[in-house]
């Protein structure tokens, strides 16, 4: 079979197995030995077939839903591929989502089977009290299960017992019913930044079309190594970091955790990284911290970044802004070899030293971060997409990279600007619709296939520039319209601010809540004569005024009405676990509004402003 003939995801895996059975497919860290262990395509396929036999023994209906609540790794891949091969529908769940949210999804999709890492994980889900009448069984793959648990209302099995069931006399033979191109390949639940998640129905044809289009733009190779750390519950990672690698024959190494990502980057030394802006922003913030206090290092870094950015713009044919031009530009070619060794290669080494593609998606990347990385040789490619488009709509290419845009639409994808400057998309990767929500589907998907994205955009010379979410535009009580995302990106460039949440809807002015970087806060507190270990110091007038001064510096290019006039400071980070961030590290705005309701209200009291 040729790649051009592939129509479903099981066919994609069969194509890869036929092309390179002995090539490295997956790499995982073995904690017992302290070594990375590899699995080739033939071994992975044999494993998947074993798991598929166990699924077949369950005698589930065609297109029954299989919920996967596992961390990234070969087990998650095995169950996903086994389900797909049997014409079943994977429903990927985020491994650290809260139990109530997981129970809601299991009930909504009518999951027939669930795989978890521990009995305690299942107990927490069951304790949510949500009825799950369709659930036939729960498989626990991380620990042993008492035989008595198989007799519960929802039977529990260990992974070993479940796999053994596929080889027992009377077990169903393979295959049940291979999927067709228009069958569902997944129901992926949106992260729900403003409400309960909706199940996006993606077909085999949707996903394969998107993989094929990304291949044409990014062109991964068989000797590439991906480092996977974004959750496989998100379509961005599923398509761009998992199925794409199968198509290309590349290896996927699974990072141990986000907290160990810096170490894994250096040991795995990936050539392709699929990430969200938050990861690049963290590296950038760490750079700023290391430069603090040294005028020489800061100046050297600034010169290297400026020279590197000019070189990048020349190669890409991009114009330089007025402040980026220099009378010394003629010396760039002579200076760069020195600056490359002193500065650029040290930044590249943070990513393993051989990165050739660093994809950034899921949210905008600030110009300051993009300019730094691209100038210093980290090839960041911004793109744009959404779960409903499988997900990639547009992306820059290595040789056609304008970081001020999200690139051009992928081959086969149509884009246009509709009412209120809304970006609309049509093509083979656009979803089938929302699971059991025909009214919601009709609101965003026209009869002739145009999807309303909810994002405002401009298209110039084929390049798409995203202006912001339509529903996230803040309208102040004075009628001014402010895009919060742009402000948050600008403020977070300052190393003092780890996370920023801008507010002001129907208020007289813009304010914000900011999570401070602990190390930078200690330095600021010392300069102000404040005790950094006393939480009360954060709300003292001196601390707030110092923060506002730095915010004003970062937002000086915004309209005056958009500049925050009040700030609440905290050291408590916003995470997926405390439900203030989505799995792709976007702000959950409604949750943040609820969490800081009293503090935000206080920001608008006259006494607070006077302070």
SENU-710096 format. One line per 10 residues: number of its first residue (from 1); for each residue x, y, z of C-alpha. Coordinates in steps of 0.2 Angstrom, whole numbers, plus 5000, padded with zeros to 4 digits. Layout:
BEGIN
NUM> X/Y/Z  ... $
***
This chain:
BEGIN
1> 5000/5000/5000  5006/5018/4996  5004/5032/5008  4993/5041/4996  4981/5026/4997  4979/5026/5016  4961/5031/5021  4960/5025/5039  4972/5025/5054  4973/5006/5055 $
11> 4979/5007/5037  4991/5020/5042  4999/5009/5055  4999/4994/5042  5008/5005/5029  5021/5010/5042  5024/4992/5047  5027/4987/5029  5039/5001/5026  5051/4999/5041 $
21> 5046/4985/5053  5063/4985/5062  5065/5004/5064  5063/5012/5081  5045/5017/5084  5044/5022/5103  5056/5026/5117  5051/5026/5135  5061/5029/5151  5062/5013/5162 $
31> 5063/5019/5180  5070/5002/5186  5085/5002/5176  5087/5021/5173  5088/5019/5155  5078/5023/5139  5070/5008/5131  5065/5006/5113  5051/4997/5104  5052/4995/5085 $
41> 5037/4995/5073  5035/4976/5072  5036/4974/5091  5023/4988/5093  5011/4981/5080  5012/4963/5089  5008/4972/5106  4994/4981/5098  4987/4965/5090  4987/4957/5108 $
51> 4977/4971/5115  4965/4971/5100  4961/4952/5104  4957/4957/5122  4945/4970/5115  4937/4958/5103  4934/4946/5117  4922/4960/5125  4911/4958/5110  4907/4977/5110 $
61> 4896/4985/5096  4904/4993/5081  4909/5011/5086  4907/5008/5104  4917/5021/5114  4934/5016/5123  4939/5029/5136  4958/5030/5139  4964/5038/5155  4982/5035/5154 $
71> 4998/5045/5154  5007/5047/5137  5016/5031/5133  5016/5014/5124  5001/5008/5134  4990/5023/5128  4996/5020/5110  4992/5001/5111  4974/5004/5117  4971/5018/5105 $
81> 4977/5008/5090  4969/4992/5096  4952/5001/5098  4954/5009/5080  4958/4992/5073  4942/4985/5079  4931/4999/5073  4929/5006/5090  4930/5024/5095  4944/5030/5107 $
91> 4939/5044/5119  4956/5051/5126  4955/5058/5144  4967/5069/5152  4977/5059/5165  4976/5072/5178  4959/5079/5175  4947/5080/5190  4936/5065/5193  4920/5075/5191 $
101> 4925/5081/5174  4930/5063/5169  4913/5056/5175  4904/5069/5165  4913/5064/5149  4911/5045/5152  4892/5048/5154  4891/5059/5139  4900/5048/5127  4892/5032/5134 $
111> 4909/5024/5136  4908/5005/5136  4926/5002/5143  4938/5013/5153  4956/5010/5156  4964/5018/5171  4981/5018/5180  4975/5013/5198  4960/5007/5207  4960/5023/5217 $
121> 4958/5033/5201  4943/5023/5197  4936/5025/5215  4937/5044/5214  4928/5044/5197  4914/5033/5204  4913/5044/5220  4907/5058/5208  4890/5050/5208  4887/5050/5190 $
131> 4877/5036/5183  4887/5026/5170  4875/5013/5163  4885/5009/5147  4901/5005/5156  4904/4987/5154  4921/4986/5163  4936/4995/5170  4954/4989/5166  4968/4994/5178 $
141> 4985/4994/5170  4996/5001/5184  4993/4988/5198  4986/4971/5203  4967/4970/5206  4958/4958/5218  4948/4945/5209  4932/4950/5220  4932/4967/5211  4927/4958/5195 $
151> 4910/4955/5203  4906/4973/5206  4892/4983/5197  4906/4989/5186  4918/4975/5185  4937/4979/5188  4951/4969/5179  4969/4970/5180  4978/4973/5163  4986/4955/5164 $
161> 4969/4947/5167  4960/4957/5153  4974/4953/5140  4973/4935/5145  4954/4935/5141  4958/4937/5123  4966/4920/5122  4953/4910/5131  4942/4897/5122  4927/4906/5114 $
171> 4935/4923/5113  4930/4933/5097  4941/4931/5082  4949/4946/5074  4944/4958/5066  4927/4963/5073  4923/4976/5059  4937/4987/5052  4933/5005/5051  4928/5015/5036 $
181> 4934/5032/5031  4919/5040/5038  4918/5031/5054  4923/5040/5070  4942/5039/5075  4939/5048/5091  4928/5059/5101  4939/5072/5109  4932/5083/5122  4936/5102/5121 $
191> 4945/5109/5136  4931/5119/5141  4939/5136/5145  4921/5144/5147  4910/5129/5151  4906/5110/5150  4917/5102/5137  4909/5096/5120  4913/5080/5112  4921/5084/5095 $
201> 4918/5069/5082  4933/5066/5071  4933/5053/5058  4947/5043/5051  4946/5053/5035  4947/5069/5045  4963/5064/5054  4972/5056/5039  4968/5071/5029  4976/5082/5042 $
211> 4991/5071/5044  4994/5071/5025  4992/5090/5024  5005/5092/5039  5017/5080/5030  5017/5092/5015  5021/5107/5026  5033/5101/5039  5040/5086/5031  5046/5075/5045 $
221> 5059/5061/5041  5062/5043/5046  5077/5048/5056  5068/5062/5066  5065/5060/5085  5049/5068/5092  5049/5071/5111  5031/5069/5117  5025/5078/5133  5008/5087/5128 $
231> 4994/5076/5133  4987/5063/5121  4970/5068/5126  4972/5084/5115  4970/5083/5096  4986/5094/5093  4997/5080/5101  4987/5066/5094  4989/5072/5076  5005/5081/5076 $
241> 5015/5072/5089  5008/5054/5086  4999/5050/5070  5011/5061/5060  5026/5051/5067  5018/5035/5061  5016/5042/5043  5034/5048/5043  5042/5033/5052  5049/5044/5065 $
251> 5053/5039/5083  5042/5046/5097  5051/5047/5114  5039/5050/5129  5045/5062/5141  5044/5057/5159  5035/5073/5165  5034/5092/5162  5044/5094/5177  5058/5083/5170 $
261> 5056/5090/5153  5073/5100/5153  5082/5085/5157  5073/5074/5144  5077/5087/5131  5095/5085/5134  5095/5066/5135  5084/5062/5121  5090/5077/5110  5074/5078/5099 $
271> 5074/5084/5081  5056/5089/5082  5046/5096/5096  5028/5099/5097  5024/5111/5110  5013/5125/5116  5019/5143/5119  5020/5141/5138  5035/5130/5137  5045/5142/5126 $
281> 5040/5156/5137  5047/5146/5152  5063/5144/5144  5063/5163/5139  5059/5168/5157  5074/5157/5163  5085/5166/5151  5080/5182/5158  5083/5177/5176  5101/5171/5171 $
291> 5105/5187/5163  5099/5198/5178  5113/5206/5187  5126/5206/5173  5127/5220/5162  5140/5212/5151  5130/5196/5148  5114/5206/5145  5122/5216/5132  5130/5201/5124 $
301> 5114/5192/5123  5105/5208/5116  5118/5210/5102  5117/5191/5098  5098/5192/5097  5098/5207/5086  5111/5201/5074  5103/5184/5073  5085/5191/5070  5092/5202/5056 $
311> 5100/5186/5048  5083/5177/5050  5073/5191/5042  5085/5192/5027  5084/5173/5024  5065/5174/5025  5063/5190/5016  5054/5199/5030  5055/5218/5033  5064/5224/5049 $
321> 5054/5236/5060  5061/5254/5062  5069/5250/5079  5077/5234/5072  5088/5242/5059  5106/5245/5063  5121/5254/5054  5131/5240/5060  5121/5227/5050  5135/5226/5037 $
331> 5145/5217/5050  5132/5204/5054  5141/5190/5044  5157/5193/5053  5150/5194/5070  5138/5179/5069  5151/5165/5070  5157/5172/5087  5140/5176/5094  5134/5159/5088 $
341> 5147/5150/5099  5145/5162/5114  5126/5163/5115  5116/5154/5102  5122/5137/5104  5120/5138/5123  5101/5141/5120  5100/5128/5107  5108/5116/5119  5093/5118/5131 $
351> 5083/5109/5118  5096/5095/5115  5106/5104/5102  5099/5096/5086  5081/5103/5085  5076/5106/5067  5058/5110/5069  5050/5117/5085  5031/5118/5082  5021/5130/5093 $
361> 5002/5129/5093  4987/5130/5104  4989/5149/5108  4999/5164/5101  5017/5165/5105  5023/5183/5109  5034/5192/5097  5048/5194/5110  5049/5175/5113  5048/5171/5094 $
371> 5061/5185/5090  5073/5178/5103  5072/5160/5098  5072/5162/5079  5086/5174/5080  5097/5162/5090  5093/5147/5079  5079/5138/5087  5067/5135/5072  5050/5139/5080 $
381> 5035/5137/5068  5019/5144/5073  5003/5137/5067  4984/5138/5070  4971/5125/5073  4957/5119/5084  4950/5102/5089  4936/5104/5077  4948/5104/5062  4958/5088/5067 $
391> 4967/5101/5072  4979/5110/5061  4972/5123/5049  4988/5133/5045  5006/5133/5049  5023/5141/5044  5036/5131/5036  5055/5131/5039  5058/5140/5022  5042/5151/5023 $
401> 5042/5157/5041  5034/5174/5047  5032/5173/5065  5020/5187/5065  5007/5176/5057  5001/5158/5059  5007/5154/5041  4997/5149/5026  4982/5137/5026  4988/5118/5024 $
411> 4985/5110/5007  4967/5106/5004  4961/5118/5017  4950/5133/5012  4949/5149/5023  4939/5165/5022  4935/5180/5032  4916/5181/5037  4906/5193/5047  4914/5202/5061 $
421> 4931/5197/5054  4928/5179/5059  4940/5166/5051  4930/5152/5043  4937/5135/5038  4932/5121/5026  4941/5105/5021  4942/5087/5023  4949/5089/5041  4934/5098/5048 $
431> 4924/5088/5061  4908/5078/5058  4900/5088/5072  4898/5088/5091  4893/5072/5099  4874/5072/5103  4873/5091/5101  4865/5094/5084  4860/5112/5089  4878/5117/5094 $
441> 4884/5109/5078  4872/5119/5067  4878/5135/5075  4896/5133/5069  4895/5122/5054  4886/5127/5038  4877/5114/5027  4891/5117/5014  4905/5113/5026  4911/5130/5032 $
451> 4916/5130/5051  4915/5146/5061  4931/5146/5072  4926/5160/5084  4943/5169/5080  4945/5185/5072  4959/5186/5058  4966/5194/5043  4972/5186/5028  4986/5195/5018 $
461> 4996/5187/5004  4990/5170/5009  4996/5172/5027  4984/5171/5041  4985/5183/5056  4974/5179/5071  4968/5195/5080  4960/5186/5095  4944/5177/5101  4928/5185/5097 $
471> 4920/5180/5114  4936/5185/5124  4936/5203/5119  4934/5213/5135  4922/5228/5133  4924/5240/5147  4910/5251/5154  4916/5265/5144  4914/5255/5128  4932/5252/5124 $
481> 4937/5235/5117  4952/5226/5123  4959/5209/5118  4965/5201/5134  4977/5188/5126  4988/5201/5118  4990/5210/5135  4993/5194/5144  5007/5189/5132  5015/5207/5133 $
491> 5015/5207/5152  5022/5189/5154  5037/5194/5144  5044/5202/5160  5052/5189/5171  5043/5195/5186  5027/5188/5179  5025/5169/5177  5006/5170/5173  4994/5184/5169 $
501> 4975/5186/5169  4967/5202/5162  4950/5207/5168  4939/5222/5165  4922/5217/5157  4909/5230/5160  4922/5239/5172  4928/5257/5171  4946/5251/5167  4957/5236/5164 $
511> 4965/5227/5179  4974/5210/5181  4979/5196/5192  4997/5190/5191  5007/5175/5197  5024/5181/5201  5040/5171/5198  5047/5167/5216  5065/5171/5212  5062/5187/5204 $
521> 5049/5192/5218  5063/5190/5231  5074/5202/5221  5060/5215/5220  5055/5213/5238  5073/5215/5244  5074/5231/5233  5058/5238/5241  5063/5233/5259  5049/5220/5260 $
531> 5049/5202/5267  5047/5191/5252  5041/5176/5264  5026/5186/5271  5011/5184/5259  5005/5201/5265  5019/5209/5257  5012/5205/5240  4997/5217/5243  5006/5232/5250 $
541> 5006/5248/5240  5024/5247/5236  5024/5230/5229  5008/5234/5218  5016/5250/5212  5032/5242/5207  5022/5228/5198  5011/5241/5189  5027/5251/5184  5034/5235/5175 $
551> 5017/5231/5168  5016/5249/5161  5033/5246/5153  5028/5230/5144  5011/5238/5138  5018/5255/5133  5013/5251/5114  4995/5248/5119  4981/5261/5119  4981/5270/5136 $
561> 4964/5263/5140  4971/5245/5138  4984/5247/5151  4980/5239/5167  4978/5251/5182  4977/5239/5196  4984/5222/5200  4982/5208/5212  4998/5198/5215  5000/5180/5220 $
571> 5013/5166/5221  5001/5152/5219  5003/5145/5201  4988/5141/5190  4989/5123/5185  4979/5109/5177  4977/5101/5194  4969/5116/5202  4957/5118/5187  4964/5135/5182 $
581> 4972/5129/5166  4967/5118/5152  4977/5103/5147  4986/5114/5134  4990/5127/5147  4977/5140/5142  4969/5150/5155  4952/5144/5161  4944/5161/5162  4928/5157/5170 $
591> 4937/5147/5184  4949/5161/5187  4935/5174/5188  4927/5163/5201  4943/5159/5211  4948/5178/5212  4930/5185/5213  4933/5194/5229  4951/5200/5225  4945/5207/5208 $
601> 4930/5216/5216  4942/5224/5228  4953/5230/5214  4939/5242/5208  4936/5250/5225  4942/5268/5227  4952/5264/5242  4962/5251/5232  4966/5263/5218  4971/5277/5230 $
611> 4983/5265/5238 $
***
